[in-house]
Amino acid sequence: MHPERPVLIIGAGVVGLTLAHGLANAGVPFEIFERDPSPVSRSQGWAITFHWCLPFLKTLLTPETLALVSDAQVDPEVAKNDTGNFLFLNLKTLEIKFKIPPNERRRVERQKFRQALLDDPRIGDRVQWGKRLANLQLLDDGDVKAVFQDGSHMEGHVLVGAEGSNSTTRKILAPDTHELHPVDVKLIGASVDMTPEQAQPLRNIDPLLFQGCHPDTNSFLWVSTLATPEVHDNGMYKMQVILSWPAPFGSQLPDDLPAEMKERARVFHPTLKNAVDLVTTAQEIPIQDWPCLPWSSNDGATTLIGDAAHAMTMYRGEAANHGILDAYHLTKGLVEVYNDRQTRDTVIEAYEAEMRDRTAVAVGWSREACVGAHDWDTLNANSAVLRRRAVRESDA
């Protein structure tokens, strides 16, 4: 029997919205619920690098939205001739220690990418803002009801938790195992406005991004372009600067995070030290993951996607790529369900089995990459932080 109720997508982040695009293009009904009161009420993070997921992303979005995605690139001019190299540096000498094998890539500002997805009225008009999930209930006919903290509710045929690594849906579906797993690394990140003269030494290393480790302290540095003067309102470059180092999870940082960054960067090559010295505000980001453990799917009525299903560290830059591939597979499966070609439980079981097999490896590699990125003496071409970013053909 053809399902009458829509897919309920809990979370209007980039993965949930990409899933919505795939469903809209296939004529599958859906509703989106987002806890934030508006698209701009909370920062959506810095930037995302899409690499091996690009072929799948292109199948999920219309040409019009793909054009907007191109406009969301941090530096559209560089992207035209981008080699795709990922450089890993000796932070003491500025020498290139490794070149990570290149991929086609698109580095986009997360907020602009999300807005590009929302600009399609088929998607943006279906988002209900200020809807924080409180609970879910299974209906007598096997469908599901989402209950929100404001007392409202909505019934659906499938509920997809897409709220990110701190997913409420995951807490409900995996009450005993939902908690994130900590990694013993401290990370401070900052967004820094730089004049063209200040940014140029960094962009001479690589115009989009680079990373490295200090051989004496094992501190890790990531630098990337977030916006160029052509697209940044104040005519400055906006640069991302991230510094991390081994330390027990939960250990306290001083209140003055920029000062902590500058002290740790004091032994860096002057080009890098000068960049860190420009940091004026910063934030700590806990490093945690969740390796796609089992949850209650309720005969296919409930599932998870993206970081809600498999949170991973940033050190391989693959989290969003896996989320897009999740959206691709789930879209294909739900099209089968809504066209009465496969049963819901069969589709969700297959979707979760593929995702769990794929991302269990990815979460492990990302954790390994995080640890290895802070251990200069053991870094080699086979280190997880340096391995080629690619999806297995069996996962496509």
VEXDRENDREN-813137 format. One record per residue (C-alpha): y, z, x. Coordinates in steps of 0.05 Angstrom, whole numbers, padded with zeros to 5 digits. Each point is the difference from the previous one (the first is absolute). Layout:
<sites>
<site py="Y" pz="Z" px="X"/>
...
</sites>
This chain:
<sites>
<site py="00000" pz="00000" px="00000"/>
<site py="00068" pz="-00020" px="00027"/>
<site py="00039" pz="00063" px="00022"/>
<site py="00060" pz="00013" px="-00044"/>
<site py="00033" pz="00055" px="00041"/>
<site py="00039" pz="-00016" px="00065"/>
<site py="-00012" pz="00019" px="00072"/>
<site py="00041" pz="00063" px="00015"/>
<site py="00029" pz="-00002" px="00071"/>
<site py="00023" pz="00069" px="00022"/>
<site py="00052" pz="-00011" px="00054"/>
<site py="00052" pz="-00056" px="00012"/>
<site py="-00007" pz="-00005" px="00075"/>
<site py="-00013" pz="-00065" px="00035"/>
<site py="-00075" pz="00000" px="-00012"/>
<site py="00004" pz="00018" px="-00073"/>
<site py="00053" pz="-00052" px="-00012"/>
<site py="-00039" pz="-00053" px="00038"/>
<site py="-00060" pz="00015" px="-00044"/>
<site py="00045" pz="-00008" px="-00060"/>
<site py="00022" pz="-00069" px="00025"/>
<site py="-00073" pz="-00022" px="00006"/>
<site py="-00015" pz="00025" px="-00070"/>
<site py="00063" pz="-00032" px="-00030"/>
<site py="-00018" pz="-00068" px="00031"/>
<site py="-00070" pz="00005" px="-00031"/>
<site py="00024" pz="00023" px="-00069"/>
<site py="-00030" pz="00069" px="00005"/>
<site py="00041" pz="00052" px="-00038"/>
<site py="00026" pz="00060" px="00039"/>
<site py="00051" pz="00056" px="-00001"/>
<site py="00030" pz="00034" px="00062"/>
<site py="00021" pz="00073" px="00004"/>
<site py="00042" pz="00027" px="00056"/>
<site py="00018" pz="00073" px="00012"/>
<site py="00069" pz="-00016" px="00030"/>
<site py="00058" pz="-00006" px="-00050"/>
<site py="00023" pz="-00067" px="00029"/>
<site py="-00017" pz="-00051" px="00055"/>
<site py="00053" pz="00030" px="00047"/>
<site py="-00009" pz="00074" px="-00012"/>
<site py="-00044" pz="00010" px="00061"/>
<site py="-00006" pz="-00035" px="00067"/>
<site py="-00059" pz="-00048" px="00002"/>
<site py="-00010" pz="00006" px="00075"/>
<site py="00021" pz="-00046" px="00056"/>
<site py="-00038" pz="-00065" px="00009"/>
<site py="-00069" pz="-00030" px="-00009"/>
<site py="-00035" pz="-00051" px="00044"/>
<site py="-00045" pz="-00047" px="-00040"/>
<site py="-00048" pz="-00037" px="00045"/>
<site py="-00073" pz="-00014" px="-00020"/>
<site py="00015" pz="00012" px="-00074"/>
<site py="00049" pz="-00057" px="-00005"/>
<site py="-00049" pz="-00051" px="-00029"/>
<site py="-00019" pz="00049" px="-00054"/>
<site py="00072" pz="00019" px="-00015"/>
<site py="00018" pz="-00073" px="-00009"/>
<site py="-00053" pz="-00007" px="-00055"/>
<site py="00028" pz="00059" px="-00038"/>
<site py="00074" pz="-00019" px="-00002"/>
<site py="00036" pz="-00059" px="-00030"/>
<site py="00039" pz="-00047" px="00046"/>
<site py="00065" pz="00030" px="-00027"/>
<site py="-00020" pz="00070" px="00020"/>
<site py="-00027" pz="-00023" px="00067"/>
<site py="00069" pz="-00030" px="00014"/>
<site py="00031" pz="00068" px="-00014"/>
<site py="-00051" pz="00032" px="00046"/>
<site py="00023" pz="-00047" px="00056"/>
<site py="00071" pz="00024" px="-00013"/>
<site py="-00024" pz="00072" px="00008"/>
<site py="-00021" pz="-00012" px="00073"/>
<site py="00036" pz="00045" px="00049"/>
<site py="00022" pz="-00060" px="00040"/>
<site py="-00012" pz="-00067" px="-00035"/>
<site py="00025" pz="-00040" px="00060"/>
<site py="-00049" pz="00031" px="00049"/>
<site py="-00056" pz="-00009" px="-00051"/>
<site py="00007" pz="-00075" px="00003"/>
<site py="-00026" pz="-00002" px="00072"/>
<site py="-00037" pz="00067" px="00004"/>
<site py="-00058" pz="00000" px="00049"/>
<site py="-00033" pz="00060" px="-00034"/>
<site py="-00007" pz="00039" px="00066"/>
<site py="-00005" pz="00076" px="-00001"/>
<site py="00022" pz="00027" px="00067"/>
<site py="-00024" pz="00067" px="00026"/>
<site py="00044" pz="00028" px="00056"/>
<site py="-00001" pz="00050" px="00055"/>
<site py="00058" pz="00043" px="-00025"/>
<site py="00016" pz="00024" px="00070"/>
<site py="00008" pz="-00068" px="00033"/>
<site py="00009" pz="-00047" px="-00060"/>
<site py="-00057" pz="-00043" px="00027"/>
<site py="-00045" pz="-00034" px="-00051"/>
<site py="-00068" pz="00034" px="00004"/>
<site py="-00033" pz="-00040" px="-00056"/>
<site py="00014" pz="-00058" px="-00046"/>
<site py="-00036" pz="00011" px="-00066"/>
<site py="-00030" pz="-00066" px="-00024"/>
<site py="00049" pz="-00036" px="-00046"/>
<site py="-00006" pz="-00012" px="-00075"/>
<site py="00044" pz="-00036" px="-00049"/>
<site py="00044" pz="00056" px="-00026"/>
<site py="00058" pz="00015" px="-00046"/>
<site py="00040" pz="00064" px="00013"/>
<site py="00037" pz="00018" px="-00063"/>
<site py="00047" pz="00057" px="-00019"/>
<site py="-00041" pz="00040" px="-00049"/>
<site py="00056" pz="00013" px="-00050"/>
<site py="00019" pz="-00073" px="-00003"/>
<site py="-00072" pz="-00022" px="-00008"/>
<site py="-00010" pz="00049" px="-00057"/>
<site py="00064" pz="-00025" px="-00033"/>
<site py="-00025" pz="-00072" px="00007"/>
<site py="-00063" pz="00019" px="-00038"/>
<site py="00042" pz="00035" px="-00054"/>
<site py="00048" pz="-00059" px="-00008"/>
<site py="-00053" pz="-00038" px="-00039"/>
<site py="00015" pz="00022" px="-00072"/>
<site py="-00074" pz="-00004" px="-00017"/>
<site py="-00008" pz="00058" px="00049"/>
<site py="00066" pz="00037" px="00000"/>
<site py="00004" pz="00003" px="-00076"/>
<site py="-00069" pz="00032" px="-00003"/>
<site py="00017" pz="00060" px="00045"/>
<site py="00012" pz="00066" px="-00036"/>
<site py="00041" pz="00044" px="00046"/>
<site py="-00002" pz="00076" px="00004"/>
<site py="-00074" pz="00003" px="-00021"/>
<site py="-00038" pz="00051" px="00043"/>
<site py="-00074" pz="00002" px="-00016"/>
<site py="-00024" pz="00069" px="-00024"/>
<site py="-00071" pz="-00015" px="-00021"/>
<site py="-00047" pz="-00052" px="-00027"/>
<site py="-00048" pz="00002" px="-00058"/>
<site py="-00061" pz="-00042" px="-00015"/>
<site py="-00002" pz="-00028" px="-00070"/>
<site py="-00061" pz="-00003" px="-00045"/>
<site py="-00005" pz="-00076" px="00008"/>
<site py="-00001" pz="00006" px="00077"/>
<site py="00073" pz="-00018" px="00011"/>
<site py="00050" pz="00047" px="00033"/>
<site py="00065" pz="00035" px="-00019"/>
<site py="00054" pz="00016" px="00052"/>
<site py="00039" pz="00063" px="-00018"/>
<site py="00068" pz="00009" px="00034"/>
<site py="00040" pz="00063" px="00015"/>
<site py="00053" pz="-00017" px="-00052"/>
<site py="-00054" pz="00002" px="-00054"/>
<site py="-00005" pz="-00075" px="-00010"/>
<site py="-00066" pz="-00036" px="00007"/>
<site py="-00030" pz="-00070" px="00002"/>
<site py="-00070" pz="-00026" px="-00012"/>
<site py="-00032" pz="-00052" px="00044"/>
<site py="-00065" pz="-00035" px="00016"/>
<site py="00005" pz="00015" px="00075"/>
<site py="00046" pz="00049" px="00036"/>
<site py="00017" pz="-00015" px="00073"/>
<site py="00030" pz="00055" px="00044"/>
<site py="00050" pz="-00034" px="00046"/>
<site py="00046" pz="00058" px="00017"/>
<site py="-00011" pz="00001" px="00075"/>
<site py="-00032" pz="00051" px="00046"/>
<site py="00019" pz="00060" px="-00042"/>
<site py="-00029" pz="-00031" px="-00063"/>
<site py="-00004" pz="00044" px="-00062"/>
<site py="-00054" pz="-00046" px="-00027"/>
<site py="-00043" pz="00014" px="00061"/>
<site py="00009" pz="00075" px="-00011"/>
<site py="-00026" pz="-00008" px="-00070"/>
<site py="-00058" pz="-00046" px="00018"/>
<site py="-00021" pz="00037" px="00064"/>
<site py="00021" pz="00072" px="-00013"/>
<site py="-00042" pz="00030" px="00057"/>
<site py="00013" pz="-00052" px="00054"/>
<site py="00069" pz="-00031" px="-00015"/>
<site py="00038" pz="00036" px="00056"/>
<site py="00024" pz="-00041" px="00059"/>
<site py="-00031" pz="00011" px="00068"/>
<site py="00049" pz="00020" px="00054"/>
<site py="00006" pz="-00031" px="00069"/>
<site py="00024" pz="00041" px="00060"/>
<site py="00061" pz="-00042" px="00014"/>
<site py="00074" pz="00014" px="-00014"/>
<site py="00045" pz="-00058" px="-00019"/>
<site py="00075" pz="-00005" px="-00008"/>
<site py="00031" pz="-00063" px="-00027"/>
<site py="00071" pz="-00026" px="-00006"/>
<site py="00041" pz="-00059" px="-00025"/>
<site py="00057" pz="-00014" px="00049"/>
<site py="00060" pz="-00045" px="-00008"/>
<site py="00015" pz="-00037" px="00066"/>
<site py="00053" pz="-00048" px="00022"/>
<site py="-00025" pz="-00068" px="00023"/>
<site py="00013" pz="00023" px="00072"/>
<site py="-00042" pz="00063" px="-00010"/>
<site py="-00057" pz="-00036" px="-00035"/>
<site py="-00005" pz="-00060" px="00047"/>
<site py="-00038" pz="00035" px="00057"/>
<site py="-00053" pz="00019" px="-00051"/>
<site py="-00003" pz="-00068" px="-00032"/>
<site py="-00007" pz="-00031" px="00069"/>
<site py="-00067" pz="00036" px="00004"/>
<site py="-00020" pz="-00027" px="-00068"/>
<site py="00046" pz="-00020" px="-00057"/>
<site py="-00043" pz="00032" px="-00054"/>
<site py="-00040" pz="00059" px="00028"/>
<site py="-00035" pz="00032" px="00059"/>
<site py="-00036" pz="00064" px="00016"/>
<site py="-00024" pz="00039" px="00061"/>
<site py="-00023" pz="00064" px="00033"/>
<site py="00028" pz="00042" px="00057"/>
<site py="-00052" pz="00009" px="00055"/>
<site py="00023" pz="00070" px="00018"/>
<site py="00013" pz="00032" px="-00068"/>
<site py="-00044" pz="-00043" px="-00047"/>
<site py="00059" pz="-00006" px="-00047"/>
<site py="-00002" pz="-00063" px="-00044"/>
<site py="00061" pz="-00042" px="-00019"/>
<site py="00007" pz="-00053" px="-00054"/>
<site py="00063" pz="-00042" px="-00006"/>
<site py="00011" pz="-00054" px="-00052"/>
<site py="00057" pz="-00038" px="-00033"/>
<site py="00013" pz="00019" px="-00072"/>
<site py="00061" pz="-00045" px="-00013"/>
<site py="00045" pz="-00047" px="00038"/>
<site py="00076" pz="-00004" px="-00005"/>
<site py="-00007" pz="-00061" px="-00045"/>
<site py="-00035" pz="00042" px="-00054"/>
<site py="00025" pz="00070" px="00015"/>
<site py="00063" pz="00019" px="-00038"/>
<site py="00037" pz="00029" px="00059"/>
<site py="-00012" pz="-00056" px="00050"/>
<site py="-00045" pz="00044" px="00043"/>
<site py="-00073" pz="-00005" px="00017"/>
<site py="-00043" pz="00051" px="-00035"/>
<site py="-00057" pz="00022" px="00046"/>
<site py="-00060" pz="00044" px="-00012"/>
<site py="-00017" pz="00050" px="00055"/>
<site py="-00063" pz="00042" px="-00005"/>
<site py="-00023" pz="00050" px="00052"/>
<site py="-00066" pz="00038" px="-00003"/>
<site py="-00043" pz="00043" px="00045"/>
<site py="-00065" pz="00041" px="-00002"/>
<site py="00010" pz="00068" px="-00033"/>
<site py="-00038" pz="00044" px="-00049"/>
<site py="00010" pz="-00020" px="-00073"/>
<site py="00045" pz="00051" px="-00033"/>
<site py="00035" pz="00022" px="00063"/>
<site py="00074" pz="00011" px="-00010"/>
<site py="00054" pz="-00047" px="00025"/>
<site py="00071" pz="00024" px="00016"/>
<site py="00052" pz="-00010" px="-00054"/>
<site py="00038" pz="-00051" px="00042"/>
<site py="-00048" pz="-00059" px="-00002"/>
<site py="00046" pz="-00050" px="00035"/>
<site py="00008" pz="00048" px="00058"/>
<site py="-00076" pz="00007" px="00004"/>
<site py="-00007" pz="-00076" px="00004"/>
<site py="00053" pz="-00005" px="00054"/>
<site py="-00032" pz="00054" px="00042"/>
<site py="-00068" pz="-00034" px="-00003"/>
<site py="00032" pz="-00067" px="00016"/>
<site py="00036" pz="00027" px="00061"/>
<site py="-00056" pz="-00026" px="00046"/>
<site py="-00002" pz="-00069" px="-00032"/>
<site py="00027" pz="-00063" px="00033"/>
<site py="00076" pz="00000" px="-00008"/>
<site py="-00002" pz="-00058" px="-00050"/>
<site py="-00044" pz="00041" px="-00046"/>
<site py="00034" pz="00067" px="00013"/>
<site py="00067" pz="-00031" px="-00018"/>
<site py="-00029" pz="-00024" px="-00066"/>
<site py="-00027" pz="00069" px="-00018"/>
<site py="00066" pz="00032" px="00019"/>
<site py="00033" pz="-00038" px="-00058"/>
<site py="-00042" pz="00037" px="-00052"/>
<site py="00044" pz="00045" px="-00044"/>
<site py="-00047" pz="00016" px="-00058"/>
<site py="-00076" pz="00002" px="-00001"/>
<site py="-00059" pz="00024" px="-00041"/>
<site py="-00069" pz="00026" px="00014"/>
<site py="-00058" pz="-00040" px="-00030"/>
<site py="-00067" pz="00036" px="-00004"/>
<site py="-00058" pz="-00041" px="00028"/>
<site py="-00058" pz="00003" px="-00049"/>
<site py="-00054" pz="-00044" px="-00028"/>
<site py="-00053" pz="-00003" px="-00055"/>
<site py="-00063" pz="-00041" px="00013"/>
<site py="-00014" pz="-00028" px="-00069"/>
<site py="-00048" pz="00055" px="-00022"/>
<site py="-00035" pz="-00006" px="-00068"/>
<site py="00037" pz="00014" px="-00065"/>
<site py="-00016" pz="-00002" px="-00074"/>
<site py="00006" pz="-00071" px="-00026"/>
<site py="-00021" pz="00019" px="-00071"/>
<site py="-00041" pz="-00063" px="-00012"/>
<site py="00057" pz="-00043" px="00026"/>
<site py="00056" pz="00032" px="-00040"/>
<site py="00034" pz="00028" px="00061"/>
<site py="00009" pz="-00021" px="00073"/>
<site py="00047" pz="00003" px="00059"/>
<site py="00036" pz="-00051" px="00044"/>
<site py="00038" pz="-00001" px="00065"/>
<site py="00020" pz="00065" px="00034"/>
<site py="-00025" pz="00039" px="-00060"/>
<site py="-00070" pz="-00024" px="00017"/>
<site py="00003" pz="-00003" px="00076"/>
<site py="00060" pz="00031" px="00034"/>
<site py="00002" pz="-00017" px="00074"/>
<site py="00046" pz="00012" px="00059"/>
<site py="00053" pz="-00051" px="00020"/>
<site py="-00027" pz="-00014" px="00069"/>
<site py="-00036" pz="-00066" px="-00018"/>
<site py="00051" pz="-00021" px="-00052"/>
<site py="-00055" pz="-00018" px="-00050"/>
<site py="00010" pz="00046" px="-00060"/>
<site py="00041" pz="-00049" px="-00041"/>
<site py="-00045" pz="-00058" px="00020"/>
<site py="-00060" pz="00036" px="-00028"/>
<site py="00039" pz="00018" px="-00063"/>
<site py="00016" pz="-00074" px="-00011"/>
<site py="-00073" pz="-00019" px="00009"/>
<site py="-00018" pz="00055" px="-00050"/>
<site py="00048" pz="-00032" px="-00050"/>
<site py="-00031" pz="-00068" px="00012"/>
<site py="-00071" pz="00024" px="-00013"/>
<site py="00019" pz="00043" px="-00059"/>
<site py="00040" pz="-00056" px="-00032"/>
<site py="-00060" pz="-00046" px="00005"/>
<site py="-00045" pz="00052" px="-00030"/>
<site py="00046" pz="00018" px="-00058"/>
<site py="00008" pz="-00073" px="-00018"/>
<site py="-00075" pz="-00003" px="-00009"/>
<site py="00002" pz="00062" px="-00044"/>
<site py="00057" pz="-00024" px="-00044"/>
<site py="-00033" pz="-00068" px="-00009"/>
<site py="-00067" pz="00032" px="-00020"/>
<site py="-00037" pz="-00027" px="00059"/>
<site py="-00019" pz="00067" px="00032"/>
<site py="-00003" pz="00071" px="-00024"/>
<site py="00052" pz="00050" px="00023"/>
<site py="-00048" pz="00048" px="00033"/>
<site py="-00033" pz="-00057" px="00040"/>
<site py="00068" pz="-00026" px="00025"/>
<site py="00028" pz="00068" px="00020"/>
<site py="-00065" pz="00020" px="00034"/>
<site py="00001" pz="-00064" px="00041"/>
<site py="00075" pz="00007" px="00015"/>
<site py="-00008" pz="00072" px="00025"/>
<site py="-00063" pz="-00016" px="00041"/>
<site py="00035" pz="-00056" px="00037"/>
<site py="00063" pz="00041" px="00011"/>
<site py="-00038" pz="00062" px="00023"/>
<site py="-00041" pz="-00040" px="00050"/>
<site py="00062" pz="-00035" px="00027"/>
<site py="00049" pz="00057" px="00003"/>
<site py="-00047" pz="00054" px="00026"/>
<site py="00001" pz="-00040" px="00064"/>
<site py="00075" pz="-00012" px="-00004"/>
<site py="00018" pz="00073" px="-00011"/>
<site py="-00044" pz="00019" px="00059"/>
<site py="00030" pz="-00052" px="00045"/>
<site py="00071" pz="00021" px="-00019"/>
<site py="-00016" pz="00072" px="00016"/>
<site py="-00031" pz="-00022" px="00066"/>
<site py="00061" pz="-00042" px="00014"/>
<site py="00046" pz="00059" px="-00013"/>
<site py="-00038" pz="00044" px="00049"/>
<site py="-00007" pz="-00055" px="00052"/>
<site py="00073" pz="-00020" px="-00003"/>
<site py="00016" pz="00068" px="00029"/>
<site py="-00050" pz="-00002" px="00058"/>
<site py="00026" pz="-00046" px="00055"/>
<site py="-00059" pz="00010" px="00047"/>
<site py="-00052" pz="-00024" px="-00051"/>
<site py="00039" pz="-00060" px="-00027"/>
<site py="-00036" pz="-00066" px="00009"/>
<site py="-00005" pz="-00067" px="-00034"/>
<site py="-00053" pz="00026" px="-00047"/>
<site py="00041" pz="00061" px="-00022"/>
<site py="00008" pz="00002" px="-00076"/>
<site py="00076" pz="-00003" px="00005"/>
<site py="-00006" pz="-00066" px="00037"/>
<site py="-00057" pz="-00035" px="-00036"/>
<site py="00016" pz="-00064" px="-00038"/>
<site py="00022" pz="00011" px="-00071"/>
<site py="-00046" pz="-00042" px="-00043"/>
<site py="-00042" pz="00004" px="-00063"/>
<site py="-00074" pz="-00016" px="00004"/>
<site py="-00018" pz="-00064" px="-00035"/>
<site py="-00050" pz="00040" px="-00042"/>
<site py="00059" pz="00039" px="-00029"/>
<site py="00039" pz="-00061" px="-00023"/>
</sites>
